[in-house]
Amino acid sequence: MKNTTTTTTTRFNHSLYGLSDQDLKNKLTNRVVTYFNTDESTVKNDGVRQFVIKSIDYTGHAKGSGRRFIQGEVQDLDDGGKSKFRTLHVGGIEKVKSRLSTAVTLAKSVYLSKSIC
């Protein structure tokens, strides 16, 4: 899979930055996150994206800016649920859905994709 790095807007979720690497992985893995991207997107015009974080392989801080990021597999809910490898800046993660809300969102996406076919 191709790794794509996205940049973020000025929104900032301070609670995620203070977590240890393991706590961050536990908080985000298998959850739907709302992510704000400042770069142009071929999928959505407004830059607000929805991903399910399937796995986090690496966490770190960018050498140039010092911004914290995660790398791993995501399911892109705005692009038909395709699995992709992404680098996401932690500062761009605005919302993390609960496990129940994530399950409902995934069930809806499966239902909608089957009803379109």
C-alpha positions in Angstrom: 0.0 0.0 0.0 1.1 3.5 -0.7 1.8 5.7 2.3 0.3 9.2 2.1 1.0 11.9 4.6 -1.7 14.5 5.1 -1.4 17.9 6.7 -3.8 19.4 9.1 -5.7 22.6 9.9 -5.2 24.7 13.0 -7.7 22.6 15.0 -5.9 20.8 17.9 -7.0 18.0 20.3 -4.7 18.5 23.3 -5.9 15.4 25.1 -4.4 13.1 22.4 -0.9 14.8 22.5 -0.4 14.0 26.1 -1.0 10.3 25.8 1.9 7.8 25.8 2.4 5.9 22.6 0.6 2.8 23.9 -2.3 4.8 25.3 -2.7 6.6 22.0 -2.8 3.3 20.2 -5.4 2.0 22.6 -7.5 5.2 22.2 -7.5 5.2 18.4 -7.3 1.6 17.2 -10.6 0.3 15.9 -12.3 3.7 16.3 -13.8 6.1 13.8 -11.9 9.4 13.8 -12.8 12.7 12.3 -9.7 14.1 10.7 -9.2 17.6 9.3 -6.9 17.9 6.3 -5.7 21.2 4.8 -4.4 19.6 1.5 -6.7 19.1 -1.4 -8.5 15.8 -1.3 -9.7 13.9 -4.3 -12.4 12.3 -2.1 -13.9 15.3 -0.3 -13.9 19.0 -1.0 -14.1 20.3 2.6 -11.1 18.3 3.9 -13.1 16.7 6.7 -12.4 13.0 6.6 -13.7 9.9 8.4 -11.3 7.0 9.0 -11.4 3.8 11.0 -7.9 3.4 12.5 -7.3 -0.4 11.9 -3.8 -0.5 13.2 -1.0 1.9 14.3 2.4 0.7 13.3 4.5 3.7 14.4 4.1 6.9 16.3 6.6 9.8 16.3 7.3 13.5 16.0 8.1 15.2 12.7 11.8 16.3 12.6 11.0 19.7 11.0 7.9 20.8 12.8 7.9 18.6 15.9 4.2 17.6 15.3 3.2 14.2 16.6 2.0 11.7 14.0 0.8 8.1 13.6 1.4 5.7 10.8 -0.7 2.7 10.0 -3.6 1.1 8.2 -6.9 3.0 8.0 -10.2 2.2 6.5 -11.3 5.3 4.5 -15.0 5.7 5.1 -15.2 8.5 2.6 -13.7 6.4 -0.2 -15.9 3.3 -0.1 -14.2 1.8 3.0 -10.9 1.1 1.1 -8.0 0.1 3.3 -5.0 2.4 3.0 -1.7 3.1 4.7 -1.6 6.6 6.0 0.4 9.0 8.1 -1.9 11.2 10.1 -0.9 14.2 12.3 -2.4 13.7 15.7 -3.3 17.4 15.8 -5.6 16.8 12.9 -7.7 14.3 14.8 -10.7 16.3 16.0 -13.1 13.6 17.2 -12.7 9.9 18.3 -16.0 8.0 18.3 -16.8 5.5 21.1 -16.6 1.8 20.3 -20.5 1.6 20.1 -20.7 4.6 17.8 -17.9 3.1 15.7 -19.8 -0.2 15.4 -23.0 1.7 14.3 -21.1 3.7 11.7 -19.5 0.6 10.3 -22.8 -1.2 10.2 -24.4 1.7 8.3 -21.5 1.8 5.8 -21.9 -1.9 5.1 -25.6 -1.6 4.7 -25.3 1.4 2.4 -22.7 -0.2 0.2 -24.8 -3.4 -0.2 -28.0 -1.4 -1.0 -26.2 0.5 -3.8 -24.9 -2.7 -5.5 
